[in-house]
């Protein structure tokens, strides 16, 4: 029996912030330039934020897992804010103290 209502499909969540978004991107957990092959699906905003805050060298040496990223104070502050945002464009600024 048809009810005339479209069933809403569940959107995949971002591996970092957990938001269900329309578009995910592949983030190399360890940057490719340092031999990384493992990827995680991140929303565009989280992916941009990670690269705005950290160099590839820092990501390779210190933050080479999603769990390590979540433990970083700058990412924790960003996640507290981002998790409240709807699926829309989130502006990202490069950190002055990018490490």
N, CA, C and O atoms as CSV, one atom per row, in Angstrom:
chain,resi,resn,atom,element,x,y,z
A,1,UNK,N,N,0.838,-1.178,0.000
A,1,UNK,CA,C,0.000,0.000,0.000
A,1,UNK,C,C,0.882,1.240,0.000
A,1,UNK,O,O,1.811,1.337,0.802
A,2,UNK,N,N,0.611,2.166,-0.868
A,2,UNK,CA,C,1.392,3.395,-0.962
A,2,UNK,C,C,0.728,4.483,-0.140
A,2,UNK,O,O,-0.488,4.668,-0.190
A,3,UNK,N,N,1.527,5.184,0.600
A,3,UNK,CA,C,0.987,6.251,1.436
A,3,UNK,C,C,1.168,7.618,0.792
A,3,UNK,O,O,0.599,8.606,1.256
A,4,UNK,N,N,1.955,7.674,-0.271
A,4,UNK,CA,C,2.198,8.950,-0.920
A,4,UNK,C,C,3.343,9.736,-0.303
A,4,UNK,O,O,3.705,10.798,-0.810
A,5,UNK,N,N,3.904,9.245,0.756
A,5,UNK,CA,C,5.030,9.924,1.409
A,5,UNK,C,C,6.331,9.284,0.960
A,5,UNK,O,O,6.431,8.064,0.830
A,6,UNK,N,N,7.312,10.117,0.729
A,6,UNK,CA,C,8.637,9.605,0.404
A,6,UNK,C,C,9.346,9.245,1.699
A,6,UNK,O,O,9.342,10.004,2.668
A,7,UNK,N,N,9.947,8.082,1.688
A,7,UNK,CA,C,10.728,7.708,2.857
A,7,UNK,C,C,12.045,8.465,2.816
A,7,UNK,O,O,12.700,8.533,1.776
A,8,UNK,N,N,12.418,9.018,3.925
A,8,UNK,CA,C,13.688,9.731,3.991
A,8,UNK,C,C,14.808,8.721,4.155
A,8,UNK,O,O,14.752,7.829,5.001
A,9,UNK,N,N,15.813,8.882,3.335
A,9,UNK,CA,C,16.972,8.005,3.403
A,9,UNK,C,C,17.937,8.544,4.441
A,9,UNK,O,O,18.143,9.753,4.546
A,10,UNK,N,N,18.520,7.646,5.200
A,10,UNK,CA,C,19.505,8.061,6.195
A,10,UNK,C,C,20.788,8.457,5.473
A,10,UNK,O,O,21.286,7.727,4.617
A,11,UNK,N,N,21.304,9.606,5.828
A,11,UNK,CA,C,22.549,10.083,5.248
A,11,UNK,C,C,23.715,9.516,6.046
A,11,UNK,O,O,23.603,9.335,7.258
A,12,UNK,N,N,24.826,9.235,5.386
A,12,UNK,CA,C,25.984,8.716,6.120
A,12,UNK,C,C,26.568,9.795,7.025
A,12,UNK,O,O,26.610,10.963,6.638
A,13,UNK,N,N,27.016,9.427,8.216
A,13,UNK,CA,C,27.592,10.428,9.122
A,13,UNK,C,C,29.062,10.698,8.814
A,13,UNK,O,O,29.772,9.845,8.280
A,14,UNK,N,N,29.493,11.890,9.159
A,14,UNK,CA,C,30.899,12.263,9.077
A,14,UNK,C,C,31.655,11.486,10.161
A,14,UNK,O,O,31.182,11.386,11.293
A,15,UNK,N,N,32.806,10.945,9.825
A,15,UNK,CA,C,33.586,10.170,10.789
A,15,UNK,C,C,34.143,11.019,11.925
A,15,UNK,O,O,34.489,10.485,12.979
A,16,UNK,N,N,34.233,12.327,11.728
A,16,UNK,CA,C,34.791,13.193,12.773
A,16,UNK,C,C,33.704,13.844,13.620
A,16,UNK,O,O,33.720,13.709,14.843
A,17,UNK,N,N,32.766,14.544,12.999
A,17,UNK,CA,C,31.753,15.272,13.776
A,17,UNK,C,C,30.466,14.466,13.992
A,17,UNK,O,O,29.686,14.775,14.893
A,18,UNK,N,N,30.246,13.449,13.177
A,18,UNK,CA,C,29.062,12.613,13.342
A,18,UNK,C,C,27.795,13.164,12.714
A,18,UNK,O,O,26.740,12.535,12.795
A,19,UNK,N,N,27.886,14.355,12.077
A,19,UNK,CA,C,26.691,14.923,11.443
A,19,UNK,C,C,26.342,14.123,10.198
A,19,UNK,O,O,27.225,13.623,9.501
A,20,UNK,N,N,25.047,14.008,9.924
A,20,UNK,CA,C,24.591,13.393,8.688
A,20,UNK,C,C,24.524,14.494,7.637
A,20,UNK,O,O,23.763,15.451,7.779
A,21,UNK,N,N,25.317,14.356,6.591
A,21,UNK,CA,C,25.442,15.404,5.583
A,21,UNK,C,C,25.266,14.822,4.190
A,21,UNK,O,O,25.392,13.615,3.982
A,22,UNK,N,N,24.969,15.709,3.234
A,22,UNK,CA,C,24.776,15.277,1.849
A,22,UNK,C,C,26.064,14.850,1.168
A,22,UNK,O,O,26.051,13.952,0.326
A,23,UNK,N,N,27.166,15.477,1.518
A,23,UNK,CA,C,28.411,15.219,0.807
A,23,UNK,C,C,29.545,14.906,1.775
A,23,UNK,O,O,29.787,15.645,2.729
A,24,UNK,N,N,30.227,13.809,1.516
A,24,UNK,CA,C,31.406,13.434,2.282
A,24,UNK,C,C,32.613,13.422,1.355
A,24,UNK,O,O,32.484,13.199,0.151
A,25,UNK,N,N,33.780,13.662,1.925
A,25,UNK,CA,C,35.025,13.610,1.166
A,25,UNK,C,C,35.948,12.599,1.831
A,25,UNK,O,O,35.805,12.290,3.014
A,26,UNK,N,N,36.885,12.096,1.060
A,26,UNK,CA,C,37.848,11.133,1.614
A,26,UNK,C,C,39.039,11.886,2.189
A,26,UNK,O,O,39.690,12.676,1.506
A,27,UNK,N,N,39.300,11.623,3.443
A,27,UNK,CA,C,40.457,12.219,4.122
A,27,UNK,C,C,41.468,11.111,4.362
A,27,UNK,O,O,41.154,10.113,5.012
A,28,UNK,N,N,42.679,11.276,3.845
A,28,UNK,CA,C,43.739,10.314,4.121
A,28,UNK,C,C,44.195,10.556,5.560
A,28,UNK,O,O,44.746,11.609,5.882
A,29,UNK,N,N,43.960,9.578,6.405
A,29,UNK,CA,C,44.272,9.732,7.828
A,29,UNK,C,C,45.755,10.051,7.991
A,29,UNK,O,O,46.117,10.941,8.762
A,30,UNK,N,N,46.579,9.361,7.302
A,30,UNK,CA,C,48.003,9.709,7.194
A,30,UNK,C,C,48.152,10.272,5.783
A,30,UNK,O,O,47.856,9.567,4.818
A,31,UNK,N,N,48.599,11.512,5.631
A,31,UNK,CA,C,48.658,12.128,4.300
A,31,UNK,C,C,49.390,11.263,3.272
A,31,UNK,O,O,50.361,10.577,3.590
A,32,UNK,N,N,48.901,11.313,2.040
A,32,UNK,CA,C,49.483,10.515,0.960
A,32,UNK,C,C,50.969,10.792,0.783
A,32,UNK,O,O,51.738,9.874,0.495
A,33,UNK,N,N,51.383,12.043,0.952
A,33,UNK,CA,C,52.802,12.364,0.758
A,33,UNK,C,C,53.697,11.649,1.765
A,33,UNK,O,O,54.909,11.562,1.572
A,34,UNK,N,N,53.096,11.134,2.843
A,34,UNK,CA,C,53.843,10.377,3.846
A,34,UNK,C,C,53.455,8.899,3.817
A,34,UNK,O,O,53.624,8.182,4.804
A,35,UNK,N,N,52.933,8.456,2.674
A,35,UNK,CA,C,52.639,7.039,2.485
A,35,UNK,C,C,51.267,6.575,2.945
A,35,UNK,O,O,51.022,5.371,3.027
A,36,UNK,N,N,50.376,7.495,3.244
A,36,UNK,CA,C,49.060,7.114,3.739
A,36,UNK,C,C,48.158,6.534,2.668
A,36,UNK,O,O,48.113,7.024,1.539
A,37,UNK,N,N,47.440,5.482,3.039
A,37,UNK,CA,C,46.468,4.870,2.122
A,37,UNK,C,C,45.090,4.748,2.768
A,37,UNK,O,O,44.082,4.728,2.062
A,38,UNK,N,N,45.029,4.666,4.084
A,38,UNK,CA,C,43.759,4.539,4.799
A,38,UNK,C,C,42.999,5.857,4.743
A,38,UNK,O,O,43.570,6.914,5.013
A,39,UNK,N,N,41.712,5.802,4.395
A,39,UNK,CA,C,40.899,7.014,4.337
A,39,UNK,C,C,39.694,6.895,5.260
A,39,UNK,O,O,39.240,5.798,5.586
A,40,UNK,N,N,39.191,8.048,5.669
A,40,UNK,CA,C,37.954,8.166,6.443
A,40,UNK,C,C,37.058,9.145,5.713
A,40,UNK,O,O,37.551,10.067,5.063
A,41,UNK,N,N,35.752,8.962,5.808
A,41,UNK,CA,C,34.795,9.849,5.162
A,41,UNK,C,C,34.483,11.017,6.104
A,41,UNK,O,O,33.902,10.823,7.172
A,42,UNK,N,N,34.873,12.227,5.700
A,42,UNK,CA,C,34.623,13.433,6.482
A,42,UNK,C,C,33.723,14.371,5.699
A,42,UNK,O,O,33.757,14.394,4.468
A,43,UNK,N,N,32.917,15.144,6.414
A,43,UNK,CA,C,32.144,16.183,5.736
A,43,UNK,C,C,33.133,17.236,5.235
A,43,UNK,O,O,34.262,17.320,5.719
A,44,UNK,N,N,32.709,18.015,4.289
A,44,UNK,CA,C,33.588,19.022,3.681
A,44,UNK,C,C,34.105,19.986,4.742
A,44,UNK,O,O,35.284,20.341,4.736
A,45,UNK,N,N,33.233,20.412,5.651
A,45,UNK,CA,C,33.644,21.375,6.682
A,45,UNK,C,C,34.736,20.806,7.585
A,45,UNK,O,O,35.728,21.483,7.858
A,46,UNK,N,N,34.565,19.580,8.045
A,46,UNK,CA,C,35.581,18.972,8.912
A,46,UNK,C,C,36.888,18.780,8.160
A,46,UNK,O,O,37.965,19.035,8.699
A,47,UNK,N,N,36.793,18.333,6.920
A,47,UNK,CA,C,38.001,18.114,6.130
A,47,UNK,C,C,38.772,19.419,5.957
A,47,UNK,O,O,39.990,19.451,6.129
A,48,UNK,N,N,38.067,20.485,5.619
A,48,UNK,CA,C,38.731,21.784,5.478
A,48,UNK,C,C,39.307,22.258,6.805
A,48,UNK,O,O,40.411,22.802,6.843
A,49,UNK,N,N,38.573,22.059,7.891
A,49,UNK,CA,C,39.038,22.516,9.203
A,49,UNK,C,C,40.312,21.791,9.616
A,49,UNK,O,O,41.241,22.415,10.129
A,50,UNK,N,N,40.364,20.499,9.400
A,50,UNK,CA,C,41.560,19.722,9.753
A,50,UNK,C,C,42.781,20.280,9.024
A,50,UNK,O,O,43.835,20.474,9.629
A,51,UNK,N,N,42.636,20.536,7.723
A,51,UNK,CA,C,43.777,21.025,6.949
A,51,UNK,C,C,44.064,22.501,7.198
A,51,UNK,O,O,45.175,22.963,6.937
A,52,UNK,N,N,43.088,23.245,7.696
A,52,UNK,CA,C,43.331,24.644,8.051
A,52,UNK,C,C,44.112,24.750,9.361
A,52,UNK,O,O,44.856,25.709,9.568
A,53,UNK,N,N,43.944,23.778,10.228
A,53,UNK,CA,C,44.609,23.816,11.529
A,53,UNK,C,C,45.988,23.160,11.538
A,53,UNK,O,O,46.872,23.579,12.285
A,54,UNK,N,N,46.169,22.138,10.715
A,54,UNK,CA,C,47.380,21.320,10.816
A,54,UNK,C,C,48.058,21.136,9.467
A,54,UNK,O,O,47.402,21.031,8.430
A,55,UNK,N,N,49.373,21.100,9.503
A,55,UNK,CA,C,50.136,20.770,8.294
A,55,UNK,C,C,50.074,19.256,8.081
A,55,UNK,O,O,49.732,18.504,8.993
A,56,UNK,N,N,50.405,18.831,6.885
A,56,UNK,CA,C,50.441,17.387,6.617
A,56,UNK,C,C,51.489,16.693,7.479
A,56,UNK,O,O,51.305,15.546,7.887
A,57,UNK,N,N,52.580,17.386,7.751
A,57,UNK,CA,C,53.622,16.802,8.605
A,57,UNK,C,C,53.080,16.529,10.017
A,57,UNK,O,O,53.341,15.471,10.590
A,58,UNK,N,N,52.331,17.477,10.567
A,58,UNK,CA,C,51.743,17.287,11.895
A,58,UNK,C,C,50.713,16.164,11.867
A,58,UNK,O,O,50.659,15.344,12.783
A,59,UNK,N,N,49.907,16.128,10.832
A,59,UNK,CA,C,48.915,15.056,10.721
A,59,UNK,C,C,49.601,13.689,10.674
A,59,UNK,O,O,49.135,12.739,11.302
A,60,UNK,N,N,50.698,13.591,9.938
A,60,UNK,CA,C,51.408,12.316,9.815
A,60,UNK,C,C,52.092,11.907,11.118
A,60,UNK,O,O,52.080,10.733,11.488
A,61,UNK,N,N,52.687,12.873,11.809
A,61,UNK,CA,C,53.458,12.561,13.017
A,61,UNK,C,C,52.622,12.408,14.275
A,61,UNK,O,O,52.906,11.547,15.107
A,62,UNK,N,N,51.577,13.248,14.424
A,62,UNK,CA,C,50.872,13.315,15.695
A,62,UNK,C,C,49.394,12.931,15.643
A,62,UNK,O,O,48.845,12.426,16.622
A,63,UNK,N,N,48.754,13.171,14.498
A,63,UNK,CA,C,47.297,13.037,14.436
A,63,UNK,C,C,46.880,12.091,13.319
A,63,UNK,O,O,46.081,12.454,12.456
A,64,UNK,N,N,47.420,10.880,13.338
A,64,UNK,CA,C,47.215,9.950,12.230
A,64,UNK,C,C,46.052,8.976,12.425
A,64,UNK,O,O,45.975,7.952,11.748
A,65,UNK,N,N,45.147,9.300,13.355
A,65,UNK,CA,C,43.897,8.536,13.502
A,65,UNK,C,C,42.774,9.522,13.819
A,65,UNK,O,O,43.028,10.631,14.289
A,66,UNK,N,N,41.553,9.118,13.562
A,66,UNK,CA,C,40.399,9.955,13.891
A,66,UNK,C,C,40.332,10.162,15.401
A,66,UNK,O,O,39.978,11.248,15.859
A,67,UNK,N,N,40.665,9.139,16.176
A,67,UNK,CA,C,40.627,9.255,17.632
A,67,UNK,C,C,41.619,10.307,18.121
A,67,UNK,O,O,41.297,11.099,19.006
A,68,UNK,N,N,42.823,10.320,17.550
A,68,UNK,CA,C,43.816,11.327,17.945
A,68,UNK,C,C,43.347,12.720,17.554
A,68,UNK,O,O,43.531,13.672,18.312
A,69,UNK,N,N,42.743,12.846,16.378
A,69,UNK,CA,C,42.202,14.147,15.967
A,69,UNK,C,C,41.157,14.624,16.973
A,69,UNK,O,O,41.172,15.785,17.381
A,70,UNK,N,N,40.252,13.731,17.374
A,70,UNK,CA,C,39.186,14.106,18.316
A,70,UNK,C,C,39.740,14.544,19.668
A,70,UNK,O,O,39.088,15.307,20.380
A,71,UNK,N,N,40.919,14.081,20.028
A,71,UNK,CA,C,41.520,14.445,21.313
A,71,UNK,C,C,42.210,15.805,21.294
A,71,UNK,O,O,42.503,16.363,22.351
A,72,UNK,N,N,42.470,16.340,20.115
A,72,UNK,CA,C,43.146,17.625,20.013
A,72,UNK,C,C,42.227,18.749,20.505
A,72,UNK,O,O,41.070,18.806,20.089
A,73,UNK,N,N,42.704,19.638,21.375
A,73,UNK,CA,C,41.864,20.715,21.919
A,73,UNK,C,C,41.244,21.630,20.856
A,73,UNK,O,O,40.094,22.046,20.998
A,74,UNK,N,N,41.992,21.945,19.797
A,74,UNK,CA,C,41.432,22.805,18.753
A,74,UNK,C,C,40.279,22.109,18.024
A,74,UNK,O,O,39.261,22.733,17.724
A,75,UNK,N,N,40.442,20.833,17.747
A,75,UNK,CA,C,39.377,20.066,17.078
A,75,UNK,C,C,38.193,19.897,18.020
A,75,UNK,O,O,37.046,19.982,17.580
A,76,UNK,N,N,38.441,19.662,19.295
A,76,UNK,CA,C,37.334,19.527,20.255
A,76,UNK,C,C,36.500,20.795,20.297
A,76,UNK,O,O,35.272,20.722,20.321
A,77,UNK,N,N,37.138,21.947,20.307
A,77,UNK,CA,C,36.417,23.220,20.312
A,77,UNK,C,C,35.596,23.369,19.023
A,77,UNK,O,O,34.433,23.773,19.064
A,78,UNK,N,N,36.206,23.043,17.890
A,78,UNK,CA,C,35.501,23.102,16.613
A,78,UNK,C,C,34.309,22.134,16.606
A,78,UNK,O,O,33.223,22.502,16.157
A,79,UNK,N,N,34.500,20.910,17.096
A,79,UNK,CA,C,33.430,19.908,17.077
A,79,UNK,C,C,32.243,20.313,17.944
A,79,UNK,O,O,31.094,20.080,17.568
A,80,UNK,N,N,32.508,20.915,19.097
A,80,UNK,CA,C,31.393,21.375,19.951
A,80,UNK,C,C,30.504,22.341,19.182
A,80,UNK,O,O,29.281,22.308,19.320
A,81,UNK,N,N,31.111,23.196,18.376
A,81,UNK,CA,C,30.350,24.156,17.580
A,81,UNK,C,C,29.731,23.488,16.345
A,81,UNK,O,O,28.544,23.669,16.077
A,82,UNK,N,N,30.520,22.727,15.600
A,82,UNK,CA,C,30.079,22.152,14.324
A,82,UNK,C,C,28.924,21.174,14.494
A,82,UNK,O,O,28.048,21.105,13.632
A,83,UNK,N,N,28.906,20.426,15.575
A,83,UNK,CA,C,27.858,19.426,15.774
A,83,UNK,C,C,26.478,20.058,15.936
A,83,UNK,O,O,25.467,19.368,15.811
A,84,UNK,N,N,26.425,21.344,16.210
A,84,UNK,CA,C,25.151,22.053,16.350
A,84,UNK,C,C,24.679,22.650,15.023
A,84,UNK,O,O,23.563,23.159,14.927
A,85,UNK,N,N,25.543,22.583,13.992
A,85,UNK,CA,C,25.243,23.239,12.718
A,85,UNK,C,C,24.475,22.297,11.786
A,85,UNK,O,O,24.723,21.092,11.778
A,86,UNK,N,N,23.550,22.843,11.009
A,86,UNK,CA,C,22.866,22.022,10.004
A,86,UNK,C,C,23.826,21.727,8.844
A,86,UNK,O,O,24.927,22.273,8.773
A,87,UNK,N,N,23.382,20.860,7.953
A,87,UNK,CA,C,24.189,20.529,6.778
A,87,UNK,C,C,24.152,21.707,5.819
A,87,UNK,O,O,23.236,21.844,5.008
A,88,UNK,N,N,25.150,22.540,5.929
A,88,UNK,CA,C,25.267,23.709,5.067
A,88,UNK,C,C,26.731,24.094,4.996
A,88,UNK,O,O,27.575,23.496,5.663
A,89,UNK,N,N,27.022,25.092,4.186
A,89,UNK,CA,C,28.401,25.556,4.086
A,89,UNK,C,C,28.836,26.171,5.409
A,89,UNK,O,O,28.168,27.057,5.941
A,90,UNK,N,N,29.948,25.700,5.931
A,90,UNK,CA,C,30.512,26.237,7.165
A,90,UNK,C,C,31.825,26.911,6.793
A,90,UNK,O,O,32.730,26.252,6.283
A,91,UNK,N,N,31.945,28.221,7.041
A,91,UNK,CA,C,33.192,28.903,6.695
A,91,UNK,C,C,34.348,28.433,7.572
A,91,UNK,O,O,34.175,28.178,8.764
A,92,UNK,N,N,35.511,28.323,6.975
A,92,UNK,CA,C,36.705,27.862,7.684
A,92,UNK,C,C,37.815,28.868,7.445
A,92,UNK,O,O,38.050,29.297,6.315
A,93,UNK,N,N,38.491,29.237,8.513
A,93,UNK,CA,C,39.650,30.130,8.408
A,93,UNK,C,C,40.901,29.367,8.777
A,93,UNK,O,O,40.903,28.538,9.688
A,94,UNK,N,N,41.963,29.661,8.054
A,94,UNK,CA,C,43.246,29.037,8.369
A,94,UNK,C,C,43.743,29.586,9.699
A,94,UNK,O,O,43.653,30.787,9.954
A,95,UNK,N,N,44.257,28.723,10.528
A,95,UNK,CA,C,44.769,29.109,11.827
A,95,UNK,C,C,46.059,29.905,11.683
A,95,UNK,O,O,46.912,29.565,10.864
A,96,UNK,N,N,46.202,30.954,12.471
A,96,UNK,CA,C,47.455,31.720,12.468
A,96,UNK,C,C,48.597,30.891,13.028
A,96,UNK,O,O,49.759,31.076,12.666
A,97,UNK,N,N,48.243,29.975,13.919
A,97,UNK,CA,C,49.276,29.155,14.555
A,97,UNK,C,C,49.207,27.723,14.026
A,97,UNK,O,O,49.290,26.762,14.791
A,98,UNK,N,N,49.053,27.598,12.712
A,98,UNK,CA,C,48.967,26.260,12.109
A,98,UNK,C,C,50.213,25.484,12.463
A,98,UNK,O,O,51.336,25.951,12.272
A,99,UNK,N,N,49.997,24.288,12.983
A,99,UNK,CA,C,51.152,23.494,13.382
A,99,UNK,C,C,51.280,22.227,12.579
A,99,UNK,O,O,52.208,21.449,12.797
